[in-house]
Amino acid sequence: MRQMSDIQTDCDRRPTAWSVLSRHHLVRLLLVTTTVFILMGVLNPGRFLTWRNVTSMGFQFPELGVFALAIMLSLITGGIDLSVIGVANLAGLAAAFILVRSDGQPCPWCIPAAICAALLASVTCGLINGVLIGYLHITPILATLGTMQLFTGIAFVLTKGQAVAGYPETFQRLGNGAVFGVPLPLLIFLGCAAIVQVLLARTSLGLRLQLLGTNPVAAVYSGLRIRRLLLRTYALTGLLAGVAGLIVISRTNAAKADYGSSYLLQAVLVAILAGVDPKGGFGTVWGILLAVLALQSLSSGLNMLRFQPVIGTYINNFTKEFTWGVLLLLVMALNRRARAT
């Protein structure tokens, strides 16, 4: 017969609600996202819980989600890419200069050429970051901070601070169109997310990225080509930034040197909410999906509360930033508590 001590041990091993939350970051994040969505729905059910609002969010958050994917890849290696906004704007301008040559008229070669030019420009910017970090051994935060200013400066020189607008209607559908009622930007984001998920989970490149971020010394002694790995990583972050830049200029029908300056902080916020380890080695696409949904639900809900007769008096842009900070601190505290247990 089993001793009472063995039975007690088995009881102690049974998972409690907190132990489940402690072991699974995605469960905690899903709980936070669901709570935010329900709270915003309760505060403004007549506007938030509508198909129109869901569709509107589907057009708004994909570009932020793509930026967050780029930030996640750089964080997994133990670095960071602060230049993604500058890369996106420069890539958008590369496409815009080709698109405006059509003067809004049908041009069969303009759109493919513009997309190729944007992606080529963004990959080139990413390779510059990779060379600075991998070959010149400049700290990632300093290297990408410098290239952020460089790329933004080049964009200002090219445009003299003016917006480049007036694209063919076909190109505008990239950021404003829908397929069977599903926003096209959302489909692009999901496609990028699926590719990154396969890259991290199913390829040797993804394994090497996580090994590099987890233990750089072990990565060196295991024979990894660190320079080439970093070059490829930042080329990928640049490519994702270029995709986001194309979505932005298509949605707004204009390209400018300083578009989306607030996206950098939000993208980093989404990555940290998603559970990406700032020290490197860990990050999931599912976390990015949940985190960007939580942030977008919070932003949309607070925007709608501005029109409430009583609550709207206290809601402004500063309130949103304050709430983002509270949400970030809450998730970080939960993560810290989980690691402690």
Sequence and secondary structure as in RCSB ss.txt:
>XXXX:A:sequence
MRQMSDIQTDCDRRPTAWSVLSRHHLVRLLLVTTTVFILMGVLNPGRFLTWRNVTSMGFQFPELGVFALAIMLSL
ITGGIDLSVIGVANLAGLAAAFILVRSDGQPCPWCIPAAICAALLASVTCGLINGVLIGYLHITPILATLGTMQL
FTGIAFVLTKGQAVAGYPETFQRLGNGAVFGVPLPLLIFLGCAAIVQVLLARTSLGLRLQLLGTNPVAAVYSGLR
IRRLLLRTYALTGLLAGVAGLIVISRTNAAKADYGSSYLLQAVLVAILAGVDPKGGFGTVWGILLAVLALQSLSS
GLNMLRFQPVIGTYINNFTKEFTWGVLLLLVMALNRRARAT
>XXXX:A:secstr
   HHHHHHHHHHS  HHHHHHH HHHHHHHHHHHHHHHHHHHSHHHHSSHHHHHHHHHHSHHHHHHHHHHHHHH
HTT   TTHHHHHHHHHHHHHHHHGGGTTS  TTHHHHHHHHHHHHHHHHHHHHHIIIIIS   HHHHHHHHHHH
HHHHHHHHHTT  EE   HHHHHHHH EETTEEHHHHHHHHHHHHHHHHHHHSHHHHHHHHHHH HHHHHHTT  
HHHHHHHHHHHHHHHHHHHHHHHHHHHTEE TTTTTTHHHHHHHHHHHTT  TTSS   HHHHHHHHHHHHHHHH
HHHHHTTSTTGGGG SHHHHHHHHHHHHHHHHHHHHHHHH 
